[in-house]
Amino acid sequence: MTTGTARPPLGVRPEPDILCSDLVRIYRSRDVEVQALQGLDLRVERGEMVALVGASGSGKSTLLGILSGLDEPSAGRAVVAGQDLAGLTVRQRTAFHRSRVGFVWQQTARNLLPFLTAAQNVAAVLAVSGGSRRRDGASRVGTGRADRVAEVLELVGVPELRDRFPSELSGGQQQRVALAVAMANRPTVLLADEPTGALDEETSGEVLEAMERVNRQSGVTTLIVTHDASVAEHVERTIQIRDGRTSTEVVRSRSGEDGAVTAEEYSVIDRVGRLQLPQAFQESLGLHDRVRLSLQSDHVAVRPAQQADDADSQDREAERAPRHAGGAGEGGRA
Ligand SMILES: Nc1ncnc2c1ncn2[C@@H]1O[C@H](COP(=O)(O)OP(=O)(O)OP(=O)(O)O)[C@@H](O)[C@H]1O
């Protein structure tokens, strides 16, 4: 179990808060079998805020179900907040979910009890869990339940809404209160399934800003599943999921004096060496069915099969040329 704030020894990568390897989830009914996750690999570091995007049916909700302890994997490994989720009983998974995970759903009805005010919704979580635990293991340090309710409503930017019922709140306000409810118990990991799915663009932005603030101020590791492309502006890493596997990811960083944002695209390579090329790259170069690979001194070139013969002779020319004269042509660098 991950507790405490002790630093790992120099050179040792700290344990990530989400680690999946070769994760498989198969749904079986009487005569059909659906493999929703097909050997998925994922690593989210402590305190990171990451978006998971992908087409409908690609396995996003299935993954969140497993990571939150609501569902169990068919095979493979999933470790969240230091807890290995394989082979837990339903009771153990429920205890894990309550103590370690905050969850925000798209539908308000799943996030908030309609007959309780915003403050009462937050307090209800604390009543069920018996208090507010900190990541360092301390419990209810210096604050009682009422203080924690006020604190968490302040954190998500809606202290003035404390006495309103969900029906008296706008969609964006409801989602921010839902975020307060999810954070009440100081979870290690915050998971959100399409939290802005029912909101307009401006309101989505407000909710995502609140999530960013919560992530920064509390250090909660955050994974947002979404179709909403604008989420990418609020996270450092956007991971694409395709056919039940993570495929590519875009890492955004700020650099230079003007803080310009640069985005770099990466592909995830699994333990047996499989990687997926971004759809846009495939379309742009007409890569389909079969591609030609060639190993260069510092990269692997991926070319349409039909262009490969010409390019190979160019590569051989380039290899013969002196180093300072330039490298091989880059039909598709992987
Ligand atoms: N309970 C279930 N029983 C059988 N098949 C299921 C079940 N839940 C999901 N699936 C199937 O598993 C696959 C992945 O579904 P999942 O809901 O995880 O995808 P998703 O990426 O979240 O889709 P969406 O964006 O539409 O919510 C789909 O083919 C879906 O039909």
The ligand as a Tripos MOL2 file, in Angstrom:
@<TRIPOS>MOLECULE
LIG
   31    33     1     0     0
SMALL
NO_CHARGES

@<TRIPOS>ATOM
      1 N1        -21.6510   -5.1350  -19.5120 N.pl3     1 LIG1
      2 C1        -21.2470   -5.3800  -20.7610 C.ar      1 LIG1
      3 N2        -21.5450   -6.5410  -21.3710 N.ar      1 LIG1
      4 C2        -21.1270   -6.8220  -22.6320 C.ar      1 LIG1
      5 N3        -20.3660   -5.9680  -23.3770 N.ar      1 LIG1
      6 C3        -20.0310   -4.7880  -22.8230 C.ar      1 LIG1
      7 C4        -20.4460   -4.4320  -21.4920 C.ar      1 LIG1
      8 N4        -19.9520   -3.1880  -21.2160 N.ar      1 LIG1
      9 C5        -19.2570   -2.7930  -22.3100 C.ar      1 LIG1
     10 N5        -19.3090   -3.7510  -23.2730 N.ar      1 LIG1
     11 C6        -18.6500   -3.7040  -24.5870 C.3       1 LIG1
     12 O1        -17.2670   -3.5010  -24.3550 O.3       1 LIG1
     13 C7        -16.7180   -2.6060  -25.3270 C.3       1 LIG1
     14 C8        -16.0960   -1.4110  -24.6250 C.3       1 LIG1
     15 O2        -17.1480   -0.6710  -23.9900 O.3       1 LIG1
     16 P1        -16.8720    0.6470  -23.1180 P.3       1 LIG1
     17 O3        -18.1960    1.1000  -22.5730 O.co2     1 LIG1
     18 O4        -15.7940    0.3700  -22.1460 O.co2     1 LIG1
     19 O5        -16.3350    1.6570  -24.2260 O.3       1 LIG1
     20 P2        -16.1970    3.2520  -24.1640 P.3       1 LIG1
     21 O6        -14.9440    3.5720  -24.8690 O.co2     1 LIG1
     22 O7        -16.3540    3.7180  -22.7570 O.co2     1 LIG1
     23 O8        -17.4460    3.7180  -25.0110 O.3       1 LIG1
     24 P3        -18.3230    5.0900  -24.8640 P.3       1 LIG1
     25 O9        -17.3980    6.2130  -25.1990 O.co2     1 LIG1
     26 O10       -19.4230    4.9040  -25.8590 O.co2     1 LIG1
     27 O11       -18.8140    5.1330  -23.4440 O.co2     1 LIG1
     28 C9        -17.8740   -2.2490  -26.2680 C.3       1 LIG1
     29 O12       -17.8110   -3.1250  -27.3680 O.3       1 LIG1
     30 C10       -19.1060   -2.5220  -25.4280 C.3       1 LIG1
     31 O13       -20.1940   -2.8700  -26.2400 O.3       1 LIG1
@<TRIPOS>BOND
     1     1     2 1
     2     2     3 ar
     3     2     7 ar
     4     3     4 ar
     5     4     5 ar
     6     5     6 ar
     7     6     7 ar
     8     6    10 ar
     9     7     8 ar
    10     8     9 ar
    11     9    10 ar
    12    10    11 1
    13    11    12 1
    14    11    30 1
    15    12    13 1
    16    13    14 1
    17    13    28 1
    18    14    15 1
    19    15    16 1
    20    16    17 2
    21    16    18 1
    22    16    19 1
    23    19    20 1
    24    20    21 2
    25    20    22 1
    26    20    23 1
    27    23    24 1
    28    24    25 2
    29    24    26 1
    30    24    27 1
    31    28    29 1
    32    28    30 1
    33    30    31 1
@<TRIPOS>SUBSTRUCTURE
     1 LIG1         1 GROUP 0 **** ****
